[in-house]
Amino acid sequence: MGNGQAGRRAERRGGLPAFGVLLAVLLLAACSSPRHRAPVETRGNQPQPVQVVPPPSPAASAAVAAAPPPAPVEAPLPAGSYTVKAGDTLIRIGLDAGQNWRDIARWNGLTPPYPLEVGQVLRVAPPRGEPAVVAAAPVVGAIKGEPPRSPDARPGATEPAPAAAVPAAPASDSAPRDPDENVNWQWPAPGAVITPFDNTRSKGLSIAGQAGDPVLAAADGRVVYAGSGLRGYGNLVIVKHNNTYLTAYAHNQALLVKEDQVVRRGQKIAEMGSSDADRVQLHFEIRRQGKPVDPARYLPPR
């Protein structure tokens, strides 16, 4: 019995070191792994989270591939240029630009038969440095029996306004008067107007008459075209009066003038007819810098 108790006491003494070692290990583990860590403040730039973008679907990729490329931005044409369209001729371009078609051909180096291509860019204004050509010097009071008129007289006026009736404007407010606006207009035929001006359908006046009636120049000028090369106008005369105005006389049965001929106000230049028209008439246009204007605003009242 004494030996058994001594053995048990020896086991307890031998087990105490093992228990102490175990306890120390547990304490160290608890110290190295705290349950609540102190917050840590981080300064400076922080890396941003990376956003993962999914790849486009096959349908979206096909739509992008099939989309047409953006149209190129075309630079505006310089002033005095014109792009040729289908059906254009030099005569029509000259009428719309208010120029002699032969001058346009010369400015662009065109020679007979004057070929044009759709999309071709033409110069329709004199090159820089080329002097402006005056069509013809105006003749005031060219009709026999008509009293002389001041160049500043308004169309249809019989006498110029007295100088005292118009007070002189201050020099700083006065603008130079354009001499090209001083055109002494007259009616090209005495008949009634059967079709008024309409910029979308009729770019001038249609004047009634009989076949063979005289067609008169509406003002002094120079003939820049006489022929039948412009569809819809029949036998046509175009007169350039200055660098601003020209007139057109269409549907004649006979032409009495030639290109580059100087004509005077009231001179007979053609005979009325129905060429390229459904009845005898004179189609008369006034064009200001190539743009059709209402002749009734320029012709004297009657």
ZADO-1210 file (C-alpha; in nm, 4 decimals, padded with zeros to 6 digits):
<atoms>
<atom x="00.0000" y="00.0000" z="00.0000" code="MET" pos="1"/>
<atom x="00.2781" y="00.2342" z="00.0738" code="GLY" pos="2"/>
<atom x="00.4319" y="00.1538" z="-00.2590" code="ASN" pos="3"/>
<atom x="00.1051" y="00.2316" z="-00.4487" code="GLY" pos="4"/>
<atom x="00.0657" y="00.5737" z="-00.2962" code="GLN" pos="5"/>
<atom x="00.4249" y="00.6583" z="-00.3691" code="ALA" pos="6"/>
<atom x="00.3707" y="00.5613" z="-00.7311" code="GLY" pos="7"/>
<atom x="00.0668" y="00.7833" z="-00.7701" code="ARG" pos="8"/>
<atom x="00.2519" y="01.0775" z="-00.6162" code="ARG" pos="9"/>
<atom x="00.5325" y="01.0168" z="-00.8612" code="ALA" pos="10"/>
<atom x="00.2865" y="01.0242" z="-01.1599" code="GLU" pos="11"/>
<atom x="00.1437" y="01.3554" z="-01.0433" code="ARG" pos="12"/>
<atom x="00.4888" y="01.5009" z="-01.0071" code="ARG" pos="13"/>
<atom x="00.5849" y="01.3740" z="-01.3532" code="GLY" pos="14"/>
<atom x="00.2626" y="01.5129" z="-01.5193" code="GLY" pos="15"/>
<atom x="00.2940" y="01.8681" z="-01.3906" code="LEU" pos="16"/>
<atom x="00.5590" y="01.9776" z="-01.6405" code="PRO" pos="17"/>
<atom x="00.3517" y="01.8507" z="-01.9347" code="ALA" pos="18"/>
<atom x="00.0465" y="02.0404" z="-01.8203" code="PHE" pos="19"/>
<atom x="00.2468" y="02.3602" z="-01.7767" code="GLY" pos="20"/>
<atom x="00.3854" y="02.3357" z="-02.1254" code="VAL" pos="21"/>
<atom x="00.0354" y="02.2947" z="-02.2691" code="LEU" pos="22"/>
<atom x="-00.0903" y="02.5970" z="-02.0758" code="LEU" pos="23"/>
<atom x="00.1952" y="02.8145" z="-02.2038" code="ALA" pos="24"/>
<atom x="00.1265" y="02.7199" z="-02.5648" code="VAL" pos="25"/>
<atom x="-00.2391" y="02.8162" z="-02.5317" code="LEU" pos="26"/>
<atom x="-00.1503" y="03.1538" z="-02.3808" code="LEU" pos="27"/>
<atom x="00.0933" y="03.2332" z="-02.6627" code="LEU" pos="28"/>
<atom x="-00.1670" y="03.1421" z="-02.9252" code="ALA" pos="29"/>
<atom x="-00.4225" y="03.3675" z="-02.7630" code="ALA" pos="30"/>
<atom x="-00.1787" y="03.6594" z="-02.7597" code="CYS" pos="31"/>
<atom x="-00.0761" y="03.6158" z="-03.1219" code="SER" pos="32"/>
<atom x="-00.4380" y="03.5955" z="-03.2583" code="SER" pos="33"/>
<atom x="-00.6523" y="03.8654" z="-03.0913" code="PRO" pos="34"/>
<atom x="-01.0230" y="03.8509" z="-03.1562" code="ARG" pos="35"/>
<atom x="-01.0585" y="04.2314" z="-03.2247" code="HIS" pos="36"/>
<atom x="-00.7839" y="04.4034" z="-03.4272" code="ARG" pos="37"/>
<atom x="-00.7351" y="04.7801" z="-03.3915" code="ALA" pos="38"/>
<atom x="-00.8414" y="04.9794" z="-03.6997" code="PRO" pos="39"/>
<atom x="-00.5579" y="05.0854" z="-03.9274" code="VAL" pos="40"/>
<atom x="-00.5727" y="05.4194" z="-04.1127" code="GLU" pos="41"/>
<atom x="-00.4037" y="05.4205" z="-04.4543" code="THR" pos="42"/>
<atom x="-00.2957" y="05.7469" z="-04.6158" code="ARG" pos="43"/>
<atom x="-00.2023" y="05.8302" z="-04.9748" code="GLY" pos="44"/>
<atom x="-00.3439" y="05.7131" z="-05.3108" code="ASN" pos="45"/>
<atom x="-00.5308" y="05.3899" z="-05.2937" code="GLN" pos="46"/>
<atom x="-00.5601" y="05.1518" z="-05.5905" code="PRO" pos="47"/>
<atom x="-00.9050" y="05.1656" z="-05.7489" code="GLN" pos="48"/>
<atom x="-01.1057" y="04.8510" z="-05.7801" code="PRO" pos="49"/>
<atom x="-01.0834" y="04.6935" z="-06.1231" code="VAL" pos="50"/>
<atom x="-01.4162" y="04.6795" z="-06.3070" code="GLN" pos="51"/>
<atom x="-01.4474" y="04.3762" z="-06.5218" code="VAL" pos="52"/>
<atom x="-01.6359" y="04.4541" z="-06.8480" code="VAL" pos="53"/>
<atom x="-01.7851" y="04.1540" z="-07.0172" code="PRO" pos="54"/>
<atom x="-01.6938" y="04.1106" z="-07.3845" code="PRO" pos="55"/>
<atom x="-01.9576" y="04.2274" z="-07.6416" code="PRO" pos="56"/>
<atom x="-02.1970" y="03.9726" z="-07.7696" code="SER" pos="57"/>
<atom x="-02.1472" y="03.8337" z="-08.1227" code="PRO" pos="58"/>
<atom x="-02.4598" y="04.0188" z="-08.2409" code="ALA" pos="59"/>
<atom x="-02.3279" y="04.3548" z="-08.1151" code="ALA" pos="60"/>
<atom x="-01.9886" y="04.2928" z="-08.2759" code="SER" pos="61"/>
<atom x="-02.1563" y="04.2103" z="-08.6078" code="ALA" pos="62"/>
<atom x="-02.3693" y="04.5287" z="-08.5925" code="ALA" pos="63"/>
<atom x="-02.0617" y="04.7438" z="-08.5319" code="VAL" pos="64"/>
<atom x="-01.8771" y="04.5775" z="-08.8186" code="ALA" pos="65"/>
<atom x="-02.1739" y="04.6256" z="-09.0545" code="ALA" pos="66"/>
<atom x="-02.2272" y="04.9935" z="-08.9670" code="ALA" pos="67"/>
<atom x="-02.1196" y="05.2249" z="-09.2524" code="PRO" pos="68"/>
<atom x="-01.8229" y="05.4514" z="-09.1855" code="PRO" pos="69"/>
<atom x="-01.9075" y="05.8153" z="-09.1069" code="PRO" pos="70"/>
<atom x="-01.9446" y="06.0351" z="-09.4143" code="ALA" pos="71"/>
<atom x="-01.6481" y="06.2640" z="-09.4726" code="PRO" pos="72"/>
<atom x="-01.7088" y="06.6322" z="-09.4034" code="VAL" pos="73"/>
<atom x="-01.6804" y="06.8246" z="-09.7300" code="GLU" pos="74"/>
<atom x="-01.5140" y="07.1613" z="-09.7206" code="ALA" pos="75"/>
<atom x="-01.7332" y="07.4442" z="-09.8547" code="PRO" pos="76"/>
<atom x="-01.6594" y="07.5579" z="-10.2062" code="LEU" pos="77"/>
<atom x="-01.4766" y="07.8864" z="-10.2395" code="PRO" pos="78"/>
<atom x="-01.6792" y="08.1868" z="-10.3506" code="ALA" pos="79"/>
<atom x="-01.7305" y="08.2025" z="-10.7247" code="GLY" pos="80"/>
<atom x="-01.7319" y="07.8224" z="-10.7692" code="SER" pos="81"/>
<atom x="-02.0030" y="07.5906" z="-10.8989" code="TYR" pos="82"/>
<atom x="-02.0402" y="07.2103" z="-10.8925" code="THR" pos="83"/>
<atom x="-02.1750" y="07.0634" z="-11.2176" code="VAL" pos="84"/>
<atom x="-02.5012" y="06.8676" z="-11.1862" code="LYS" pos="85"/>
<atom x="-02.6724" y="06.6282" z="-11.4245" code="ALA" pos="86"/>
<atom x="-02.8229" y="06.8092" z="-11.7248" code="GLY" pos="87"/>
<atom x="-02.6085" y="07.1211" z="-11.6871" code="ASP" pos="88"/>
<atom x="-02.4747" y="07.3102" z="-11.9854" code="THR" pos="89"/>
<atom x="-02.2409" y="07.6068" z="-11.9980" code="LEU" pos="90"/>
<atom x="-02.5285" y="07.8218" z="-12.1211" code="ILE" pos="91"/>
<atom x="-02.7486" y="07.7363" z="-11.8221" code="ARG" pos="92"/>
<atom x="-02.4584" y="07.7736" z="-11.5791" code="ILE" pos="93"/>
<atom x="-02.3810" y="08.1135" z="-11.7293" code="GLY" pos="94"/>
<atom x="-02.7452" y="08.2223" z="-11.6965" code="LEU" pos="95"/>
<atom x="-02.7612" y="08.1087" z="-11.3327" code="ASP" pos="96"/>
<atom x="-02.4271" y="08.2715" z="-11.2519" code="ALA" pos="97"/>
<atom x="-02.5014" y="08.5944" z="-11.4389" code="GLY" pos="98"/>
<atom x="-02.1963" y="08.5457" z="-11.6615" code="GLN" pos="99"/>
<atom x="-02.1129" y="08.5018" z="-12.0273" code="ASN" pos="100"/>
<atom x="-02.0851" y="08.1280" z="-12.0875" code="TRP" pos="101"/>
<atom x="-01.7808" y="08.1854" z="-12.3075" code="ARG" pos="102"/>
<atom x="-01.6054" y="08.3595" z="-12.0179" code="ASP" pos="103"/>
<atom x="-01.6762" y="08.0581" z="-11.7950" code="ILE" pos="104"/>
<atom x="-01.5287" y="07.8292" z="-12.0596" code="ALA" pos="105"/>
<atom x="-01.2171" y="08.0477" z="-12.0811" code="ARG" pos="106"/>
<atom x="-01.1733" y="08.0737" z="-11.7023" code="TRP" pos="107"/>
<atom x="-01.1793" y="07.6924" z="-11.6776" code="ASN" pos="108"/>
<atom x="-00.9706" y="07.6131" z="-11.9854" code="GLY" pos="109"/>
<atom x="-01.2626" y="07.4447" z="-12.1662" code="LEU" pos="110"/>
<atom x="-01.2515" y="07.4115" z="-12.5435" code="THR" pos="111"/>
<atom x="-01.5125" y="07.2873" z="-12.7964" code="PRO" pos="112"/>
<atom x="-01.7156" y="07.0741" z="-12.7549" code="PRO" pos="113"/>
<atom x="-01.6943" y="07.2025" z="-12.3910" code="TYR" pos="114"/>
<atom x="-01.7332" y="06.8670" z="-12.2080" code="PRO" pos="115"/>
<atom x="-01.8717" y="06.8752" z="-11.8535" code="LEU" pos="116"/>
<atom x="-01.8727" y="06.6017" z="-11.5879" code="GLU" pos="117"/>
<atom x="-02.1102" y="06.5667" z="-11.2947" code="VAL" pos="118"/>
<atom x="-01.9274" y="06.6778" z="-10.9813" code="GLY" pos="119"/>
<atom x="-01.6817" y="06.8944" z="-11.1728" code="GLN" pos="120"/>
<atom x="-01.6090" y="07.2248" z="-10.9974" code="VAL" pos="121"/>
<atom x="-01.6058" y="07.5299" z="-11.2229" code="LEU" pos="122"/>
<atom x="-01.4999" y="07.8857" z="-11.1675" code="ARG" pos="123"/>
<atom x="-01.7984" y="08.1111" z="-11.2415" code="VAL" pos="124"/>
<atom x="-01.6451" y="08.4429" z="-11.1344" code="ALA" pos="125"/>
<atom x="-01.3539" y="08.6323" z="-11.2887" code="PRO" pos="126"/>
<atom x="-01.0127" y="08.5284" z="-11.1563" code="PRO" pos="127"/>
<atom x="-00.8463" y="08.7667" z="-10.9178" code="ARG" pos="128"/>
<atom x="-00.6728" y="09.0427" z="-11.1043" code="GLY" pos="129"/>
<atom x="-00.8895" y="09.0192" z="-11.4160" code="GLU" pos="130"/>
<atom x="-01.0674" y="09.3511" z="-11.4691" code="PRO" pos="131"/>
<atom x="-01.4450" y="09.3469" z="-11.4742" code="ALA" pos="132"/>
<atom x="-01.5814" y="09.3866" z="-11.8261" code="VAL" pos="133"/>
<atom x="-01.8522" y="09.6486" z="-11.8646" code="VAL" pos="134"/>
<atom x="-02.1177" y="09.5197" z="-12.1010" code="ALA" pos="135"/>
<atom x="-02.2001" y="09.8510" z="-12.2600" code="ALA" pos="136"/>
<atom x="-02.2072" y="10.2126" z="-12.1546" code="ALA" pos="137"/>
<atom x="-02.5650" y="10.3160" z="-12.0773" code="PRO" pos="138"/>
<atom x="-02.7273" y="10.5651" z="-12.3092" code="VAL" pos="139"/>
<atom x="-02.9704" y="10.7874" z="-12.1215" code="VAL" pos="140"/>
<atom x="-03.2746" y="10.8932" z="-12.3210" code="GLY" pos="141"/>
<atom x="-03.1950" y="10.6625" z="-12.6139" code="ALA" pos="142"/>
<atom x="-03.5551" y="10.6523" z="-12.7377" code="ILE" pos="143"/>
<atom x="-03.6435" y="10.9206" z="-12.9886" code="LYS" pos="144"/>
<atom x="-03.8564" y="11.1941" z="-12.8337" code="GLY" pos="145"/>
<atom x="-03.7722" y="11.0914" z="-12.4761" code="GLU" pos="146"/>
<atom x="-03.6240" y="11.3717" z="-12.2629" code="PRO" pos="147"/>
<atom x="-03.2796" y="11.3116" z="-12.1117" code="PRO" pos="148"/>
<atom x="-03.2893" y="11.1481" z="-11.7708" code="ARG" pos="149"/>
<atom x="-03.0594" y="11.1648" z="-11.4737" code="SER" pos="150"/>
<atom x="-02.8710" y="10.8405" z="-11.4032" code="PRO" pos="151"/>
<atom x="-03.0243" y="10.8500" z="-11.0549" code="ASP" pos="152"/>
<atom x="-03.3825" y="10.8766" z="-11.1804" code="ALA" pos="153"/>
<atom x="-03.6141" y="10.6004" z="-11.0657" code="ARG" pos="154"/>
<atom x="-03.7618" y="10.3641" z="-11.3300" code="PRO" pos="155"/>
<atom x="-04.0772" y="10.5197" z="-11.4713" code="GLY" pos="156"/>
<atom x="-04.0012" y="10.8671" z="-11.3399" code="ALA" pos="157"/>
<atom x="-04.0353" y="11.1464" z="-11.5961" code="THR" pos="158"/>
<atom x="-03.8163" y="11.3999" z="-11.4190" code="GLU" pos="159"/>
<atom x="-03.5441" y="11.3688" z="-11.1600" code="PRO" pos="160"/>
<atom x="-03.6293" y="11.4916" z="-10.8118" code="ALA" pos="161"/>
<atom x="-03.5029" y="11.8426" z="-10.7347" code="PRO" pos="162"/>
<atom x="-03.1728" y="11.8454" z="-10.5540" code="ALA" pos="163"/>
<atom x="-03.3113" y="12.0664" z="-10.2739" code="ALA" pos="164"/>
<atom x="-03.5836" y="11.8102" z="-10.1944" code="ALA" pos="165"/>
<atom x="-03.3292" y="11.5510" z="-10.0830" code="VAL" pos="166"/>
<atom x="-03.1199" y="11.6683" z="-09.7863" code="PRO" pos="167"/>
<atom x="-02.7588" y="11.5661" z="-09.7945" code="ALA" pos="168"/>
<atom x="-02.6752" y="11.2866" z="-09.5525" code="ALA" pos="169"/>
<atom x="-02.3730" y="11.3143" z="-09.3253" code="PRO" pos="170"/>
<atom x="-02.0567" y="11.1848" z="-09.4850" code="ALA" pos="171"/>
<atom x="-02.0130" y="10.9239" z="-09.2125" code="SER" pos="172"/>
<atom x="-02.3587" y="10.7748" z="-09.2814" code="ASP" pos="173"/>
<atom x="-02.3591" y="10.7922" z="-09.6603" code="SER" pos="174"/>
<atom x="-02.2848" y="10.4793" z="-09.8632" code="ALA" pos="175"/>
<atom x="-02.1511" y="10.4831" z="-10.2202" code="PRO" pos="176"/>
<atom x="-02.4215" y="10.4183" z="-10.4781" code="ARG" pos="177"/>
<atom x="-02.3668" y="10.1089" z="-10.6922" code="ASP" pos="178"/>
<atom x="-02.3592" y="10.2322" z="-11.0536" code="PRO" pos="179"/>
<atom x="-02.4778" y="09.8893" z="-11.1740" code="ASP" pos="180"/>
<atom x="-02.8161" y="09.9589" z="-11.0146" code="GLU" pos="181"/>
<atom x="-02.8731" y="10.2578" z="-11.2458" code="ASN" pos="182"/>
<atom x="-03.0348" y="10.0686" z="-11.5323" code="VAL" pos="183"/>
<atom x="-03.2876" y="10.2518" z="-11.7500" code="ASN" pos="184"/>
<atom x="-03.5453" y="09.9737" z="-11.7983" code="TRP" pos="185"/>
<atom x="-03.8313" y="09.9530" z="-12.0464" code="GLN" pos="186"/>
<atom x="-04.0866" y="09.6861" z="-12.1351" code="TRP" pos="187"/>
<atom x="-03.9624" y="09.4385" z="-12.3999" code="PRO" pos="188"/>
<atom x="-04.3107" y="09.3992" z="-12.5550" code="ALA" pos="189"/>
<atom x="-04.6434" y="09.5876" z="-12.5276" code="PRO" pos="190"/>
<atom x="-04.8685" y="09.2848" z="-12.4676" code="GLY" pos="191"/>
<atom x="-05.0515" y="09.1882" z="-12.1510" code="ALA" pos="192"/>
<atom x="-04.8834" y="08.9778" z="-11.8834" code="VAL" pos="193"/>
<atom x="-05.0378" y="08.6319" z="-11.8977" code="ILE" pos="194"/>
<atom x="-04.8131" y="08.4626" z="-11.6394" code="THR" pos="195"/>
<atom x="-04.6695" y="08.6610" z="-11.3459" code="PRO" pos="196"/>
<atom x="-04.3357" y="08.5993" z="-11.1807" code="PHE" pos="197"/>
<atom x="-04.3091" y="08.2911" z="-10.9602" code="ASP" pos="198"/>
<atom x="-03.9617" y="08.1907" z="-10.8479" code="ASN" pos="199"/>
<atom x="-04.0586" y="07.8218" z="-10.8187" code="THR" pos="200"/>
<atom x="-04.2389" y="07.7822" z="-11.1530" code="ARG" pos="201"/>
<atom x="-04.2029" y="08.0886" z="-11.3746" code="SER" pos="202"/>
<atom x="-03.8754" y="08.2749" z="-11.3230" code="LYS" pos="203"/>
<atom x="-04.0006" y="08.5710" z="-11.5247" code="GLY" pos="204"/>
<atom x="-04.3038" y="08.7222" z="-11.6986" code="LEU" pos="205"/>
<atom x="-04.4912" y="08.5724" z="-11.9914" code="SER" pos="206"/>
<atom x="-04.6141" y="08.8488" z="-12.2240" code="ILE" pos="207"/>
<atom x="-04.8837" y="08.7868" z="-12.4856" code="ALA" pos="208"/>
<atom x="-04.8519" y="08.8853" z="-12.8507" code="GLY" pos="209"/>
<atom x="-04.8742" y="08.7739" z="-13.2118" code="GLN" pos="210"/>
<atom x="-04.6183" y="08.5777" z="-13.4072" code="ALA" pos="211"/>
<atom x="-04.3684" y="08.8186" z="-13.5541" code="GLY" pos="212"/>
<atom x="-04.4290" y="09.0981" z="-13.3003" code="ASP" pos="213"/>
<atom x="-04.1057" y="09.2847" z="-13.2170" code="PRO" pos="214"/>
<atom x="-03.9096" y="09.1900" z="-12.9065" code="VAL" pos="215"/>
<atom x="-03.7127" y="09.4888" z="-12.7747" code="LEU" pos="216"/>
<atom x="-03.4027" y="09.5103" z="-12.5591" code="ALA" pos="217"/>
<atom x="-03.5121" y="09.6180" z="-12.2118" code="ALA" pos="218"/>
<atom x="-03.1925" y="09.8204" z="-12.1563" code="ALA" pos="219"/>
<atom x="-02.8508" y="09.8875" z="-12.3071" code="ASP" pos="220"/>
<atom x="-02.6208" y="09.5893" z="-12.3029" code="GLY" pos="221"/>
<atom x="-02.4225" y="09.3279" z="-12.4894" code="ARG" pos="222"/>
<atom x="-02.5569" y="08.9991" z="-12.6281" code="VAL" pos="223"/>
<atom x="-02.3906" y="08.7066" z="-12.4497" code="VAL" pos="224"/>
<atom x="-02.6055" y="08.4324" z="-12.6052" code="TYR" pos="225"/>
<atom x="-02.8289" y="08.3936" z="-12.9100" code="ALA" pos="226"/>
<atom x="-02.9440" y="08.0439" z="-12.9983" code="GLY" pos="227"/>
<atom x="-03.1602" y="07.7464" z="-12.9057" code="SER" pos="228"/>
<atom x="-02.9249" y="07.5439" z="-12.6868" code="GLY" pos="229"/>
<atom x="-03.1141" y="07.5815" z="-12.3593" code="LEU" pos="230"/>
<atom x="-03.4020" y="07.3368" z="-12.3229" code="ARG" pos="231"/>
<atom x="-03.7351" y="07.4950" z="-12.2321" code="GLY" pos="232"/>
<atom x="-03.6457" y="07.8392" z="-12.3700" code="TYR" pos="233"/>
<atom x="-03.6648" y="07.7837" z="-12.7450" code="GLY" pos="234"/>
<atom x="-03.4909" y="08.0511" z="-12.9496" code="ASN" pos="235"/>
<atom x="-03.3296" y="08.2580" z="-12.6772" code="LEU" pos="236"/>
<atom x="-03.1444" y="08.5887" z="-12.6471" code="VAL" pos="237"/>
<atom x="-02.9485" y="08.6770" z="-12.3312" code="ILE" pos="238"/>
<atom x="-02.8268" y="09.0351" z="-12.2848" code="VAL" pos="239"/>
<atom x="-02.5759" y="09.1327" z="-12.0156" code="LYS" pos="240"/>
<atom x="-02.6284" y="09.4935" z="-11.9065" code="HIS" pos="241"/>
<atom x="-02.3493" y="09.5280" z="-11.6484" code="ASN" pos="242"/>
<atom x="-02.1749" y="09.3185" z="-11.3852" code="ASN" pos="243"/>
<atom x="-02.5028" y="09.2848" z="-11.1901" code="THR" pos="244"/>
<atom x="-02.7929" y="09.2482" z="-11.4349" code="TYR" pos="245"/>
<atom x="-02.8768" y="09.0440" z="-11.7412" code="LEU" pos="246"/>
<atom x="-03.2050" y="08.9762" z="-11.9218" code="THR" pos="247"/>
<atom x="-03.3390" y="08.6752" z="-12.1123" code="ALA" pos="248"/>
<atom x="-03.5913" y="08.6738" z="-12.4015" code="TYR" pos="249"/>
<atom x="-03.7316" y="08.3275" z="-12.4839" code="ALA" pos="250"/>
<atom x="-03.9651" y="08.1445" z="-12.7286" code="HIS" pos="251"/>
<atom x="-03.8819" y="08.3702" z="-13.0270" code="ASN" pos="252"/>
<atom x="-03.9471" y="08.2658" z="-13.3835" code="GLN" pos="253"/>
<atom x="-03.6494" y="08.4609" z="-13.5168" code="ALA" pos="254"/>
<atom x="-03.3328" y="08.6067" z="-13.3637" code="LEU" pos="255"/>
<atom x="-03.2023" y="08.9352" z="-13.5054" code="LEU" pos="256"/>
<atom x="-02.8780" y="08.9734" z="-13.3079" code="VAL" pos="257"/>
<atom x="-02.5554" y="08.7792" z="-13.2629" code="LYS" pos="258"/>
<atom x="-02.3333" y="08.7049" z="-12.9655" code="GLU" pos="259"/>
<atom x="-02.1056" y="08.9872" z="-12.8510" code="ASP" pos="260"/>
<atom x="-02.3212" y="09.2455" z="-13.0312" code="GLN" pos="261"/>
<atom x="-02.3903" y="09.5710" z="-12.8456" code="VAL" pos="262"/>
<atom x="-02.7601" y="09.6582" z="-12.8308" code="VAL" pos="263"/>
<atom x="-02.9426" y="09.9690" z="-12.7147" code="ARG" pos="264"/>
<atom x="-03.2556" y="10.0101" z="-12.5080" code="ARG" pos="265"/>
<atom x="-03.5630" y="09.9683" z="-12.7322" code="GLY" pos="266"/>
<atom x="-03.3694" y="09.8021" z="-13.0174" code="GLN" pos="267"/>
<atom x="-03.5503" y="09.5148" z="-13.1928" code="LYS" pos="268"/>
<atom x="-03.3546" y="09.1996" z="-13.1112" code="ILE" pos="269"/>
<atom x="-03.6015" y="08.9207" z="-13.2004" code="ALA" pos="270"/>
<atom x="-03.9496" y="08.8376" z="-13.3261" code="GLU" pos="271"/>
<atom x="-04.2055" y="08.6845" z="-13.0923" code="MET" pos="272"/>
<atom x="-04.2940" y="08.3190" z="-13.1488" code="GLY" pos="273"/>
<atom x="-04.3796" y="07.9887" z="-12.9822" code="SER" pos="274"/>
<atom x="-04.0548" y="07.7920" z="-13.0004" code="SER" pos="275"/>
<atom x="-04.0493" y="07.5345" z="-12.7191" code="ASP" pos="276"/>
<atom x="-04.3844" y="07.6741" z="-12.5928" code="ALA" pos="277"/>
<atom x="-04.7529" y="07.5874" z="-12.6329" code="ASP" pos="278"/>
<atom x="-04.8537" y="07.9341" z="-12.7533" code="ARG" pos="279"/>
<atom x="-04.7071" y="08.2557" z="-12.8927" code="VAL" pos="280"/>
<atom x="-04.5535" y="08.4522" z="-12.6084" code="GLN" pos="281"/>
<atom x="-04.2412" y="08.6241" z="-12.4839" code="LEU" pos="282"/>
<atom x="-04.0891" y="08.4814" z="-12.1682" code="HIS" pos="283"/>
<atom x="-03.8875" y="08.7657" z="-12.0163" code="PHE" pos="284"/>
<atom x="-03.6481" y="08.7385" z="-11.7220" code="GLU" pos="285"/>
<atom x="-03.4377" y="08.9856" z="-11.5255" code="ILE" pos="286"/>
<atom x="-03.1547" y="08.8261" z="-11.3307" code="ARG" pos="287"/>
<atom x="-02.9615" y="09.0062" z="-11.0607" code="ARG" pos="288"/>
<atom x="-02.6222" y="08.8415" z="-11.0080" code="GLN" pos="289"/>
<atom x="-02.7699" y="08.5322" z="-11.1689" code="GLY" pos="290"/>
<atom x="-03.0762" y="08.5126" z="-10.9414" code="LYS" pos="291"/>
<atom x="-03.4218" y="08.5609" z="-11.0985" code="PRO" pos="292"/>
<atom x="-03.6061" y="08.8695" z="-10.9721" code="VAL" pos="293"/>
<atom x="-03.9577" y="08.9943" z="-11.0425" code="ASP" pos="294"/>
<atom x="-03.9361" y="09.2109" z="-11.3556" code="PRO" pos="295"/>
<atom x="-04.2507" y="09.3990" z="-11.2487" code="ALA" pos="296"/>
<atom x="-04.0461" y="09.5549" z="-10.9673" code="ARG" pos="297"/>
<atom x="-03.7972" y="09.7027" z="-11.2152" code="TYR" pos="298"/>
<atom x="-04.0013" y="09.7868" z="-11.5251" code="LEU" pos="299"/>
<atom x="-04.1806" y="10.1237" z="-11.5376" code="PRO" pos="300"/>
<atom x="-04.5568" y="10.1264" z="-11.4742" code="PRO" pos="301"/>
<atom x="-04.7811" y="10.1319" z="-11.7780" code="ARG" pos="302"/>
</atoms>
